[in-house]
Amino acid sequence: MVKQGRFARSSKMKQIKAIRKRMHQPAGRTIHPDQFQDFVLVRYGLTLKKRLRGIDKETVQRFLQELLVVTPIDQTWALPTILRATLRSIGNKVPYQFYRIVTKEWTEVQHFLQREIPAVPLENRILVTDPVSDNQLQEIVSAELAGNTMVEMVHDNPAMQKIVTDEPYTTLQTNLLNDGKIDWQKVAAVSTPIHFDPEVAEDAGTRQWLEQLIKE
């Protein structure tokens, strides 16, 4: 099992609460780029988070935290590229249930990004482009799930690493799809042999979230 390490520590909420107190800016005021991540997470807490239910709230928040870490703020945001980069960065730090929730809530997440990111009062506003279609979403997420599974299969197995090619990867991705949609029962079946241990999380909040997530 690839060590999960620290994934979006729950203590981040302290910073979010702090910036919420400073958030009411006079008209025409801009924020420093260093405030960007916290500003977006505050907006999430005030908008989309209130419409989500149960563990989806924290799961989407942690996805957004990772997205904001890996995405530069000085460029146009092409959503397919950003989604791929974020999921690739997350990799096997989370169980497959994380990907299922992100896929289920992606329409809401995408609307949030399209509405909120260009509205952040940076000196140079960010343009959000190329919305992810449902077909793209299924392809992107299934590709990352297949890649994660292959990583686990060859981990600590140099002999397997030498013989694995792109062919089994693409075959596995195809097998995870049913009529162009991710078949989550198949994902669960290939993920069952992979032991995911929440105990490697570096803080109690993340560990508790992971423990709840693997029961979904």
Salt bridges, closest charged atoms under 4 A:
ASP34 OD2 - HIS32 ND1 3.51
ASP38 OD1 - LYS12 NZ 3.07
ASP56 OD2 - LYS104 NZ 2.78
GLU58 OE2 - ARG62 NH2 2.71
GLU66 OE2 - LYS93 NZ 3.73
GLU108 OE1 - ARG51 NH2 3.12
GLU116 OE1 - ARG43 NE 2.91
GLU116 OE2 - ARG115 NE 3.15
ASP134 OD2 - LYS181 NZ 2.13
GLU139 OE1 - ARG84 NH2 3.54
GLU144 OE2 - ARG88 NH2 2.60
ASP156 OD2 - HIS155 NE2 3.20
GLU199 OE1 - ARG207 NE 3.91
